[in-house]
C-alpha cells in the first residue's frame, strides 16, 4: 500500500488490487496519443527507452512496433505480472522490473528516453530527477504524459465521479481541470533538464458501457483503494445501473498533456 499526504487525504491505495481490471480496461489511448510522441522523435527505432510507472506496460506495448528497445518499471508486482503476460502473448521482448521510480537500477547512460505516463504525481522529485538525469545518455529526453477525463464538460464522466465520491469521499481524483495537474518544468527539475516541447490537446476516447465501467473501477479511488471489497461491489452495482441509462457506445472527452524535457549538458 502507498500513502501520500496530498493524495486522497493520505488514504492508502495499491494499484496491485486493480491489476486485472487495469490490464483489461486501461489500455485506452487513441492512435493520436502515440503519434504525438513519435512525432517528437521519441521511442523510435534505434533508441533505448525506460518507462517509469509502467503499470501493465501500456506505453511499451503500444510503441513497441516502432522499433525502440523498451524496459518498464513499476512498484507493483501484480501490475508487472500483467505487463509480462500481455507482452509475452504478443512475443514482445520488453524488460520489466518491479521497482519504484526512485529505486530503478540501471547503469548510467543506459537510455535515450525515459517516459512517465499517469504517474509523475507520485514521484519523490528530489530523488527522481537526479536518478533520471543519471540514467539518460547525453542529450537524452524525459517525456512526461498526463491524461484526464473532463468531468466539467462531460456528463457521463461527471456522474461516474459523483458515484465514486459517494463511496470514497476522500478521493482527490475528481473534478480535475485542464492544466491543474499537468507536468511542468518545476524548480526541482530545472537543474537537470530544459524544456524542449510542451503541448496540450483534447481528444474524445470511445467506450462501451462495459469498458467505461471497467475504466472507473480500475481507478485509484475505487479498485486500487483500500475500500472493503463489499463497498466496491456496492459501487459497481450502482454504477452499472447508472450506465444502463446511457447509450451502449459513447465517447468521453479527455485532455492530454505532454512535456518533453532534454537532459542538460
C-alpha positions, 0 to 999 in steps of 0.5 A, a space after each residue: 500500500 502507498 500513502 501520500 499526504 496530498 493524495 486522497 487525504 493520505 488514504 492508502 491505495 495499491 494499484 496491485 488490487 486493480 491489476 486485472 481490471 487495469 490490464 483489461 480496461 486501461 489500455 485506452 489511448 487513441 492512435 493520436 496519443 502515440 503519434 504525438 510522441 513519435 512525432 517528437 522523435 521519441 521511442 523510435 527505432 534505434 533508441 533505448 527507452 525506460 518507462 517509469 510507472 509502467 503499470 501493465 506496460 501500456 506505453 511499451 506495448 503500444 510503441 513497441 512496433 516502432 522499433 525502440 528497445 523498451 524496459 518498464 518499471 513499476 512498484 507493483 508486482 501484480 501490475 508487472 505480472 500483467 505487463 509480462 503476460 500481455 507482452 509475452 502473448 504478443 512475443 514482445 521482448 520488453 524488460 520489466 522490473 518491479 521497482 519504484 521510480 526512485 529505486 530503478 537500477 540501471 547503469 548510467 547512460 543506459 537510455 535515450 528516453 525515459 517516459 512517465 505516463 499517469 504517474 509523475 504525481 507520485 514521484 519523490 522529485 528530489 530523488 527522481 530527477 537526479 536518478 533520471 538525469 543519471 540514467 539518460 545518455 547525453 542529450 537524452 529526453 524525459 517525456 512526461 504524459 498526463 491524461 484526464 477525463 473532463 468531468 466539467 464538460 462531460 456528463 457521463 464522466 461527471 456522474 461516474 465521479 459523483 458515484 465514486 465520491 459517494 463511496 470514497 469521499 476522500 478521493 482527490 481524483 475528481 473534478 480535475 481541470 485542464 492544466 491543474 495537474 499537468 507536468 511542468 518544468 518545476 524548480 526541482 527539475 530545472 537543474 537537470 533538464 530544459 524544456 524542449 516541447 510542451 503541448 496540450 490537446 483534447 481528444 474524445 476516447 470511445 467506450 462501451 458501457 462495459 469498458 467505461 465501467 471497467 475504466 472507473 473501477 480500475 481507478 485509484 479511488 475505487 479498485 486500487 483503494 483500500 475500500 472493503 471489497 463489499 463497498 466496491 461491489 456496492 459501487 459497481 452495482 450502482 454504477 452499472 445501473 447508472 450506465 444502463 441509462 446511457 447509450 451502449 457506445 459513447 465517447 468521453 472527452 479527455 485532455 492530454 498533456 505532454 512535456 518533453 524535457 532534454 537532459 542538460 549538458 
